Amino acid sequence: MRSDRAIGLELRDGHDIGRDPRGMTADELAAAGHLRMNAQQALRLRCLDCSGASAAEVRLCTLVQCPAWPFRMGSSPWRVPASKAQLAQARTLAARRAVAAKIQPSRRCSGATEGVAATTLPAGHVVAVAPLKTALATKVRP
């Protein structure tokens, strides 16, 4: 048995059975190869798996008796659309956040603190500090 598979299994009456994921930690689920996602995303991925990874086939699916069929396009048909009042409130909140973001000083390194160590070091200790742009340019991204 592969070790990543063993994480999600337990032994009962001499047979492997699946563990209850509600009793597993996030680290255990990640070690078993599961990504954090909501149920809607999981249903969409299940439909893609069933259709051979073809989004076009998911759209054309004729298995209307399948419990995932109504959710195959990645959204819930049962979700009630937002009311005009809810949309207006969301727009107002977004506008307030935009104004607040312009007013607040940036949390990024400003020119006044560039090259200044964030901690106090013993006297005579020299630290080489790379400029912010250089540090960001050399950062490895996945």
C-alpha positions in Angstrom: 0.0 0.0 0.0 1.4 3.5 -0.9 2.1 5.7 2.0 -0.1 8.6 0.7 -3.0 6.2 0.4 -2.4 4.8 3.9 -3.0 8.2 5.4 -6.6 8.1 4.4 -7.2 4.5 5.5 -7.7 2.6 8.7 -7.9 -1.1 9.4 -11.2 -2.6 10.5 -11.9 -6.3 10.8 -8.7 -7.0 8.8 -9.8 -4.8 5.9 -8.8 -1.3 4.8 -11.6 1.2 5.0 -11.6 4.9 4.4 -11.1 7.2 7.4 -13.7 9.8 8.3 -12.2 13.0 6.8 -14.0 15.0 9.6 -11.5 13.5 12.0 -8.4 14.2 9.9 -6.2 17.3 10.2 -5.7 19.6 7.2 -2.1 18.4 7.1 -3.2 14.8 6.8 -5.6 15.6 4.0 -2.9 17.5 2.2 -0.4 14.6 2.6 -3.0 12.3 1.1 -3.0 14.6 -2.0 -6.2 16.6 -1.4 -6.3 20.4 -2.0 -8.4 22.8 0.0 -11.6 23.5 -1.9 -15.3 24.0 -1.4 -17.9 21.4 -2.3 -18.9 23.3 -5.5 -15.3 23.0 -6.8 -15.1 19.3 -5.8 -18.3 18.6 -7.8 -16.9 20.4 -10.8 -13.7 18.4 -10.6 -15.6 15.2 -10.3 -17.6 16.0 -13.5 -14.3 16.8 -15.3 -12.9 13.5 -14.1 -16.0 11.6 -15.3 -15.9 13.3 -18.7 -12.2 12.6 -19.4 -11.1 16.2 -18.5 -13.1 17.8 -21.2 -15.0 20.9 -20.2 -17.0 20.6 -23.4 -18.2 17.1 -22.5 -19.2 18.4 -19.0 -21.4 21.0 -20.7 -22.9 18.4 -23.0 -23.4 15.8 -20.2 -26.7 13.9 -20.6 -26.6 12.0 -17.2 -29.4 14.1 -15.7 -30.0 11.5 -13.0 -26.5 12.1 -11.6 -26.6 14.0 -8.3 -23.8 16.3 -9.5 -25.5 17.1 -12.9 -27.1 20.4 -11.8 -23.7 21.6 -10.4 -21.5 20.5 -13.3 -20.9 24.0 -14.6 -19.3 25.1 -11.3 -22.3 27.0 -9.8 -25.4 26.1 -7.8 -28.7 26.4 -9.6 -30.3 26.6 -6.2 -28.5 29.8 -5.1 -30.9 32.8 -4.9 -29.6 35.7 -6.9 -28.5 38.8 -4.9 -31.2 41.4 -4.5 -30.8 45.0 -5.8 -30.3 46.1 -2.1 -27.5 43.5 -1.6 -25.8 44.6 -4.8 -26.0 48.2 -3.8 -24.6 47.4 -0.4 -21.7 45.5 -2.0 -20.9 48.4 -4.3 -20.9 50.9 -1.4 -18.6 48.6 0.6 -16.2 48.2 -2.3 -16.1 52.0 -2.8 -15.4 52.6 0.9 -12.6 50.1 0.8 -11.1 51.7 -2.3 -11.1 55.1 -0.6 -9.6 53.7 2.6 -6.9 52.0 0.6 -5.9 55.3 -1.0 -5.8 57.1 2.4 -3.8 54.5 4.3 0.0 54.6 3.9 1.4 51.6 2.0 2.6 48.8 4.2 5.5 48.2 1.7 9.0 49.4 2.3 9.1 53.2 1.9 12.1 55.2 0.9 12.6 56.4 4.5 13.2 52.9 5.8 14.9 51.3 2.8 18.2 49.8 3.9 17.4 50.0 7.6 17.5 46.7 9.5 14.3 45.6 11.1 16.1 44.3 14.2 18.8 45.7 16.5 22.1 44.0 15.9 25.2 44.0 18.1 27.6 46.9 17.5 30.0 46.3 14.7 27.8 43.7 13.0 27.5 44.4 9.3 24.4 43.3 7.3 24.2 43.5 3.5 20.7 44.7 2.5 19.6 44.3 -1.1 17.2 46.9 -2.5 13.6 45.9 -2.5 13.3 45.7 -6.3 16.3 43.4 -6.5 14.9 41.1 -3.8 11.5 40.9 -5.5 13.1 40.2 -8.9 15.1 37.3 -7.6 12.3 35.7 -5.7 11.5 32.3 -7.1 7.8 31.9 -8.0 6.0 28.6 -8.3 
